[in-house]
């Protein structure tokens, strides 16, 4: 009978070094997180009005409810900030939702407004705040012939950058599913813009949906935002871990400069 005791002892002896490494790495991130949590973003006295919110979306039946809720919440919190809905021309619901506007409400929605207007009409969710908007809601449709070398939201954002971006304006890209924006970001942007900053990531606040478990799990992103991400982007002034695409807020001149020059 083979005695496996020496082999097991060797395995256990090696595993302890792995455990030491994991504990050390965890401890480093705990320290970084605690330091980052102490950082608080500075706010100015003036509110940023030179900004536009952009919602890239597939506008399919699976996301239509969350998209409408996102439009409602954004409109309710920021009625004076322009909002663009960015969709692809081959979106399945585009033809179904297209309704020409014949009333004075065309001032609110502009050229491709029929899509949004039909969505609002067919929505099971009441959207009374839409009618109270001061700034327009625009629907920007990405044509099928545009850059087939790009895919997904990257392609849609590339089209928006090439055709709609103003260099001196800020743009905040919102996902269509699960965030709530904090108005404090509008007071932080002017303060940091004077210091030469050209991009930021506002804190993510999950939106409660049908799944309580998904809602709770989503809070890990907010936890990361107020700890690790704050340490690198706030204290170190460098996004070492990168910037998350959710609520990515960038000045137009930088979006123009970066562009999309390869497949994404």
N, C-alpha and C positions, 0 to 999 in steps of 0.2 A: 504494500500500500504506500502511495506517494505522500510524503509529508508536505503539505502546502503552506505550512506556517511561515517558513522563511519568505516565500513569495508574497504572501499576504502582508507580512511585516514591511516588505520593501514597498509594496503598493501604498500602504497606509503612510509610510514615511514620506513618499513623494507627494501624496495628496495634501499633506499638511502645508507644504510650500505653496500649493495652489490656494489653500484656504487663507494663508498669510497674505498672499497677493490680493485676493478678493477683499479681504478685510481692510488692507491698506488703501486700495483704490476707493472703497466705499467711504473710508474715513476722510480721504482727501476731498471727495465730493460733498461730504457732510460739512466740512469746514468751509469750502467754497460757497455752499448754499447758505450757510449761516451768515457769512460775510456779505453775500449778495443780498440777503433779505433786509439788511440794514440800509441798503441804498434806496433812496427815494428820488424819483425824477423831479426836476425843477419845473415850475410853471411860471409863465409870464402873466402880465395883467391884460394882455390883448388876446382875443380869440382869432384863430386862423379861419378865414373865410375863403382863402384861395386853395381850396381842396375839393376833391370829388371822390365819391365812393363808387367802386366798380365791383359788380357781382358777376364773375364768369360762371356760367351754368349750362348743363346739358338740357335743362328745361324738360325733362322726361316725366312720365307719370309717377315714377318712383320718388322724385324729388320735388314735385310740384307744390306739395303742401308746405314743406320746409322752406322752399324758395319764397313762397308768398308770406310766410311768417317772418322770414328775414327781411323782405321788403317792408312789411308792416312795422317791424321793430325799428328798423333803420329810419324809416320815414317819421315815426313817432318821436324818436330821440333827436333826429337831425332834420327837421322840416325845411331848413334853409340851406342845406348842403346838396348840390347836384348829385344825382344817382344814375348810374348807367348799368343796364342789364346786358351782359355780353353773351350772345348765343350764336350757334353755328347755323348756317343756312339749311343744312340737312337735318336739323332737329325734328324729331318725329312729330311733335305737336305744333310745328310752325304753321302748316296749312290749316290744321284743325282750329287753331286759336286765332287765326288772322281775321280781324274784323275791322273794316275801315271806319274811322271816326268821322262823324258828320256834325258833331256839336262843337261848342267852343272849347271843350276840353282838349282839343288837339294842341292847344298851346302848351299843355303840360307834357305831352308825350312825343311830339315831333314825328319824324318820318316813319319809323317803324313802330309806332305806338299801338297799332292794332293788336299785336301779340300780347303786350302787357295788359291792354284794356280787356281783352277777352279772358285772359287769365284771372283778372280781378272779378269779372262778371261770373265766371264759372267756379270761383273759389268758395268752398264751404266755410271759409274763415272770414268773418266780417272785417273789412278794412276801412273803417271810417276815417282813419288818419290820412289816407291817401289824398282825399279831397282837400285836406288842410295844408298840403305841401305848398311851400313858397317857391322853392327851386324845382326845376323840371326833373321828371324821370324819363330817361331815354333808353330805347332798346337798340343796341348796335348788333347788326347781323353780319357774321363773317361769311363772305361768299365762298362757294365750293372751290372755285379756281385758285383761291389764295394759298400759296406756299404749302404744297402737299408734302414737303419734306419735314414739316413740323406736325406734331400731334397734340391732341388734348388741349388743356388749358394754355399750354405754352404757345400753341398756334393762335388761339383766340387773343391772348395778351399781346402777341407780336403784331397782329392786325390792329389792335387798339392803339398800340404804341406808334405804329407807322402812320395811322390816319387821324387820330384824335388827340394825341398828347400836346399839351402846351408846356414849353420849357420852364416857365416860372411858376407852374402850378404843382400842387401835391396830389398824389393819387394813392388811395388806400384800397387794396384788393381784398374783398371779403368772400369767404366760401359761402355757399348757399344753404348750409345745413345747421351749424351749431354754435354760433357765437353771439354775444351781446357786447356792443361797443360802449365804452365809457367816455363821456363827454370831456373828461380831463385831458384827453389826448389833444384836443383842439387848442388848449392853452399851453401845452408843452411844446408843440411844434414851433411856434414863433420864437420861443426862448432859445431852443437849440439851433434853429435855423440861423440866428444871428452869430452863433459860434461856429458856423460852417458845416453843420450836420446836414446830410442829404437823404438819410433813410432811417427808419425806426420800425420797431415792432411793438405796438400797443399790447397791453396785457389781455390775454384771452379769457373771456368769461363764458363758460358753456351755457347753451340754451337747453332748458329742460324739454325733453321730447316724450315719446310714448314709453321708451325703455328707461327705467330708473337705473338699471345697472350701467348702461352706456353713459348716462348722465354723470354718475359717480366716477366712472373710469375716465371720463373726459377731463375731470379736474386735475389729473396728473399733469396736463399741459399748463394749467394755471400755476400749479405748484412749481414746475420747471421755470416758468416765466419769472416768478417773484423770488427765485433763488439762484439757480445756476446761470440762466440767461442774463439776469440782472448783473451778476458778477462780471461777466465778460463784456456785455454791451454797455453797461452802466459805469462800472468802476474801471475796468481795463480799457474801455473805449474801443474795443475790437471784438467783433462777433466771431470769436474763435470756433464756436460750435455752429456758426452759421446763423442765418435769420430764417424763421419759419414763414412759409408762404401764407399762412393764415393771417390776415390783416397786415400783410406786408405794405408798408407805407413809404413811398419813394417820390422824390422830386422829379418832375418831368424831364429836366435836362439830363439827369442821370439815366433814366429809362431810355432816352434817345441815344445816349452814349453807349450803353451796354448792348441793347437790342437782342435779337435772336439770330445768331449767325451760323448755328449748327442745329442738328436734330435734337429735340428735347422730348 
